[in-house]
């Protein structure tokens, strides 16, 4: 006579699998929520503003720069990267084909490799430096290693994060959620919910329409920076929408 096998309820197998599936779904939901942060801010836009997606999440249509050499798209993000042996001799930029003057830009940025800052260039033009036709002359909103505003090939540092407001709010090697509001001669910068800078240029004649540029800094070491989201509106209302605290 065969010994009777103990009855194993399917519930014993299903229950842990169900818990695992729920946990996995929750993690994926969290990742998706983080990934879509920029798009989620569209609901906060004033009724007068229409969202423009500068980046389609798939390719670099409507962008110009050292595509293939330094810039590419990976997992829904724009990646700027160089190795130790092929670092740009002058900071290089991936730039929009369209020029912008008064705008709101909502995006996420992450410094993955190295501790050299990156940034968003605006109110300027591409210039050739060290044989690279995609360097930039204009304003630069810097993050995350060194915060502040820089006048590229001009006055150099024009606004310094001397009270470390941006640095305290920022994350060195993780995604930072940011908003730039550029109207007239005034730039406001929000990082992770903190209004970290509100600065007016004393030389408004330097604030001209230009392409928006994503910076890969001049370097002699391996570096990588990533951008995603990149939601833009033109002629925005005169208030930031992602700040929960002020400096």
C-alpha positions in Angstrom: 0.0 0.0 0.0 1.4 3.4 -1.0 1.8 5.9 1.8 -0.5 8.8 1.5 1.1 12.1 0.4 0.2 15.1 2.4 -2.3 17.4 0.7 -0.6 20.7 -0.4 -3.1 23.4 -0.9 -2.6 25.6 -4.0 -3.0 28.5 -1.7 0.4 27.8 -0.1 2.0 28.4 -3.5 -0.3 31.1 -4.7 -0.1 33.3 -1.7 3.7 34.1 -1.7 3.6 34.4 -5.5 0.7 36.9 -5.1 2.7 38.9 -2.5 5.7 38.9 -4.8 3.6 40.1 -7.7 2.0 42.9 -5.7 5.5 44.0 -4.4 6.9 44.0 -8.0 3.9 45.9 -9.3 4.3 48.5 -6.5 8.0 48.9 -7.4 7.2 49.3 -11.1 4.5 51.8 -10.2 7.0 53.8 -8.1 9.5 53.7 -11.0 6.9 54.8 -13.5 5.7 57.6 -11.2 9.3 58.9 -10.8 9.9 58.6 -14.6 6.8 60.6 -15.5 7.4 63.4 -12.9 7.9 66.1 -15.6 4.7 65.1 -17.4 2.8 65.0 -14.1 3.6 68.7 -13.7 1.6 69.6 -16.8 -1.6 69.5 -14.7 -0.1 72.4 -12.6 0.5 74.6 -15.6 -1.6 77.8 -15.9 -4.4 77.5 -18.5 -2.5 79.9 -20.8 0.4 77.6 -21.2 0.7 74.7 -23.6 3.2 71.9 -22.9 5.8 71.2 -25.5 7.7 67.9 -25.2 11.3 68.7 -26.3 12.3 65.0 -26.0 10.1 62.2 -27.3 11.8 59.6 -25.1 12.9 57.5 -28.2 15.4 59.4 -30.3 17.0 62.8 -30.7 14.7 64.3 -33.3 14.8 68.1 -33.3 18.1 68.1 -31.5 21.6 68.9 -32.8 25.0 68.1 -31.4 27.6 65.4 -31.2 25.0 62.7 -31.6 26.5 59.2 -31.6 29.8 60.4 -30.3 28.8 62.0 -27.0 24.9 62.0 -26.9 22.5 59.1 -27.2 19.1 57.9 -25.9 19.1 55.0 -23.4 16.0 53.7 -21.5 14.0 56.8 -22.1 16.7 59.3 -21.1 19.1 61.5 -23.0 22.6 60.4 -22.1 25.8 62.5 -22.4 28.9 60.4 -22.0 32.6 60.2 -22.7 35.4 57.9 -21.8 38.7 58.9 -20.2 40.3 58.8 -23.7 37.8 60.9 -25.7 36.6 63.6 -23.3 35.5 66.8 -25.0 38.3 69.4 -25.1 35.6 72.1 -24.7 32.3 71.7 -23.1 29.9 70.3 -25.7 26.1 70.7 -25.9 23.1 68.9 -27.3 20.9 71.8 -28.5 17.4 72.3 -29.7 16.9 73.3 -33.3 14.3 75.9 -32.1 15.3 79.1 -30.3 13.5 80.2 -27.2 13.3 83.5 -25.3 10.7 83.5 -22.5 10.1 79.9 -21.3 9.4 77.5 -18.5 11.4 74.2 -18.6 10.6 71.3 -16.3 13.0 68.3 -16.4 15.0 65.8 -14.4 18.8 65.5 -14.5 21.2 63.1 -13.0 25.0 63.0 -12.8 26.0 59.4 -13.0 29.8 59.4 -13.4 32.4 61.9 -12.3 31.8 65.0 -10.1 31.9 67.6 -12.8 28.8 69.8 -13.0 26.5 69.8 -16.0 23.8 72.3 -16.8 21.1 73.9 -19.0 22.3 76.5 -21.5 20.0 79.3 -22.7 19.8 82.8 -24.1 22.8 82.2 -26.4 24.2 80.5 -29.4 26.4 77.6 -30.5 30.0 78.5 -31.1 33.0 76.5 -32.3 35.6 75.8 -29.6 38.5 73.3 -29.9 37.2 72.1 -33.2 33.7 71.3 -31.7 30.9 73.3 -33.4 28.6 72.6 -30.5 30.0 74.6 -27.7 27.8 77.3 -26.3 28.1 81.1 -25.6 25.3 82.3 -23.3 23.9 81.6 -19.9 24.2 78.3 -18.0 22.1 77.1 -15.1 24.6 74.7 -13.3 23.9 71.5 -11.3 24.7 69.4 -9.3 28.4 69.7 -8.3 28.6 73.4 -8.6 25.4 75.4 -8.5 24.9 78.9 -9.8 24.6 80.7 -13.1 27.5 81.1 -15.5 28.0 83.4 -18.5 29.8 81.1 -20.9 32.6 82.8 -22.8 31.6 86.1 -21.2 31.5 87.3 -17.6 32.0 83.8 -16.1 30.2 83.2 -12.8 27.3 85.7 -12.6 25.3 84.1 -9.7 26.8 81.9 -7.0 24.9 79.6 -4.7 26.8 81.2 -1.8 24.2 80.1 0.9 24.2 76.6 -0.6 20.4 76.6 -1.0 20.6 74.6 -4.2 23.3 72.3 -2.9 21.3 71.4 0.2 18.3 70.6 -1.9 20.2 68.8 -4.6 21.3 65.2 -5.0 24.8 64.6 -6.2 24.3 61.2 -8.0 20.6 60.8 -8.2 17.7 62.3 -10.2 17.0 65.9 -9.4 13.6 67.4 -10.3 14.1 70.9 -11.7 12.3 73.9 -13.1 13.8 76.9 -14.9 11.6 80.0 -15.4 13.4 82.4 -17.8 11.4 85.6 -18.4 12.8 89.0 -19.6 16.2 89.3 -17.8 15.2 87.2 -14.8 15.9 83.5 -14.1 14.4 81.4 -11.4 15.6 77.9 -10.6 13.7 75.3 -8.6 15.4 72.0 -7.5 13.5 69.2 -5.7 10.8 71.6 -4.6 13.0 74.4 -3.4 13.2 77.8 -5.1 17.0 78.0 -4.9 17.7 81.0 -7.1 15.9 84.2 -8.2 18.3 86.4 -10.2 17.9 89.3 -12.6 20.7 90.0 -15.1 22.1 93.5 -14.8 22.9 93.3 -18.5 19.5 92.5 -20.1 21.0 93.0 -23.6 22.8 89.6 -23.1 19.4 87.9 -22.7 18.5 86.9 -26.3 16.5 84.1 -27.8 18.6 81.0 -28.3 18.6 77.2 -28.4 18.3 75.3 -25.1 21.5 73.2 -24.6 22.3 70.2 -22.4 25.9 70.3 -21.2 28.5 67.6 -21.2 31.4 69.4 -19.6 35.0 69.5 -20.8 36.8 66.7 -19.0 39.8 64.4 -19.0 38.1 61.6 -17.1 35.1 59.4 -17.8 31.8 61.2 -17.2 28.1 60.6 -17.7 25.0 62.8 -17.3 21.4 62.1 -18.0 18.3 64.1 -18.8 14.6 63.2 -19.1 11.2 64.9 -19.1 12.1 68.2 -20.7 8.6 69.8 -20.8 8.7 73.4 -22.0 6.1 76.2 -22.3 6.7 79.5 -24.1 5.6 83.0 -22.8 4.8 81.5 -19.3 3.0 83.2 -16.5 5.3 84.9 -14.0 5.4 82.2 -11.2 7.1 78.9 -10.6 4.9 75.9 -10.3 7.0 73.1 -8.7 8.3 75.0 -5.6 7.1 73.9 -2.2 9.7 75.9 -0.3 11.6 79.1 -0.9 15.1 80.0 -0.2 
